[in-house]
Amino acid sequence: MAGMNMKVEHMTTMQSFEVPTIIKHGIGIIKYAGNEIKNLGVTKALLVTDPGIYNAGMTKSVEVSLAEAGVEVVLFNKVEANPPVRVVNEGTKLYKETNCNGLVAVGGGSSMDTAKAIGVEVAHGGSVLEYEAADGKKPLVNRVPPLTTIPTTAGTGSEVTQWAVITDEEREFKFNTGGPLIAAHLTMVDPELHTSMPPHVTAMTGIDALSHAIECYTMKYAQPVTDAVALLAIEYVANYVHRAYADGADIEARYGMAQAAMLAGLSYGSESAGAAHAMAQTLGGIVNVPHGQCVSWMLGPVMEFNWKGSPERYARIAQALGINTFHMTIEEAAKAAVNEIYKLVDEMDIPSLKEQGVPEDMIPRLAEAAMTDPQTVGNPRDLSVKDYEWIYKRCYNLVPKTL
């Protein structure tokens, strides 16, 4: 099956793939965190996390390891979902007032993105708002302070991505800041920290990781190295997500999903994704819903719209998902990949957008917002506001399925 086409027509400009982050992983390795962080030159770390993670005791092993290594800890446990600028500003203020010289993020994407954004403010001065990745804004010129990411979920891949997604509450808008200078210096991936994730969090973060891989494999900026990590991430999710969802203590499944999330994060490279993330990111700036939960519900409709833009790659996705495509045409295999995602979202009991509190009368506004997101540019099929309206209508079953 000719599923590995390299989209040469999109490779007329120089592409790059940078991995500024040292990746260390293994079961139980969190006990080494203190020495690893100390080796980065950190003597006083701002520990960035959210109240739920902290109150559940999930940062305790990290704090113990840091103390044993002689690294002082300053706690900042005020992270919020869809992290707003004001929380970043507050974290930066604490970092400076206490003379920290390093950052340690423990939690999901919100904690890691908040820590990255604090790093931007510390390294550059001013507010992270000034460094929005948009025309006319200031570029990042300084490396963030030594940053270690310790994920407790398997979804966002923020532990290795070169982006932070921050919410400007005044504009009701989520924006990106990033590039290689924002990436963590070190990530420590320990699946033992993931075993307390409840099933619904396992589901939405796992499908978020899958959406990163699928969108980055089919995006216009795809290149061989992003293809490689994206395809393996898809295979890992297909192999392990049901087990992790059904049995949170299945350490092999947790390890597999942790690797899937990290690989899918790498598949971003330094570029964007596609329509599902353009939709989820803009929606999250307007309605405070968990990112993984809304992008999971959007993935099937987006793939249903997109497959015609890259049928060979969608057929290869079907293989990675474990579908036997031997007797299928490329078109049949591409459609099978889409239907497999719809089936997975149903099996994982992902709530609908309506159940998540997003009313369908918001569709025109949400479609307009998605069209302005830079990730629209990377989508494998051309998009208009009307196209986004159709995708949103599919999310609510207001238009018939086409497959």
C-alpha positions, 0 to 999 in steps of 0.5 A: 500500500502506497501509504508512505508518500512524503508529500514532496510538493510541500517540501520546497522550504527547509524543514527541521526537527529539533529535540532540545529535551533529554528524555528519561523513562522507566518504571519507578525512576522518579526516585532519581528525579532529585539528582537529575534536576540537580545535575541541571544546576538547579539548587532551588526549584519552583514546583509547578502543579495543580491543586488536585495533583498536589492534594492527591499526594502525587508530587510527594515522591518528587519533593522527597527526591529533590530534598534528598538531593539537596534541592530546595522546593518552592511550591506553586500549586495554583495551576488551572485548566486551560491555564490563564495569563494571570496564573502564569504571572503569579507563578513568575512573581513567586519564582522571582521573589524566592530566587528560584533557579529552575522549574519542575512541572508535575501534572498534565499539560496545564502544569507543564504549559504553565511552567514553560510560560513562567520560564518565558517570563523569567527569561524575557521579562514582561508578560507571556502575552508579549511573546504570542506566536503571531505576526507582530509579537516578540520572538523568543530569544532566550532559553527558559531556566532549567525546566524538568517536566514530569507528566502524570497523564498520558496525553498532551505530550507537553513534556517534549513539545516546543509549545505552551498554550495559554489562555488570554481571558480578556480576549477569550482566546488561547494562544501559543508561545514557543519554539526550541527555546521553550522546550523542557531541558529534561523530561522524566516519564514514570508510568507509576505516576499514571496509575491513579488516573481515573478511567475518564481521564485515561480516555480523554488524554489517551485519545488526545495523544492519538489525535496529535499523532494522526493530525501530525502524520497527515499535516502538510508539514509532515516529514519522515522523522515526524511520520516515524514517531506518529505512526508508532504512537498510533500503534501504541494507543491502539494496543494499550488504551483499552487496557489502561482504561479498564485497569488503571494498575496495568503498568505495562499498559500505562508504560505503553500509553506514556510512550505514546503520549511522548512520541505523539508530542515529538510528532509535532516537531516545530510545526502545527497539527490540524483542524481538530486542534484548531477547533479544540484550542479556540473552543477552550478559550471560549468555554472552559472545557478540558482540552482532551475531552473536546478534541476527542469528540472532534477527532472523528468528524475532522477525520471524516472531513479530511480523509479525501485530502490524504487518502494514502496516509489515512490508509496507513493510519488504518494499518497502525490502528490494527485494521486488516487492510489487505483486501481493501482499496486505499479509499476503503482503508482510509474510511475504515480508519475514520470509522475505527476512531468513531468506534474508539470514542464510543468505547471510551465513553467520551461525553458529547460536546453538548454533554460537556456544556457546549451549546450547538447554537455556538457553532457559527462563533466557534467555526469563525474562531477555528478559522483564525487558528494557525493550525488550520494552515497545516490541515491536509484538506482546505478549510473554510468557515462553512467547512468548520460549521459542517464539522461542528454539525457532525459533532452534534449529528446535525448533518448525516455521516458520509461514510 
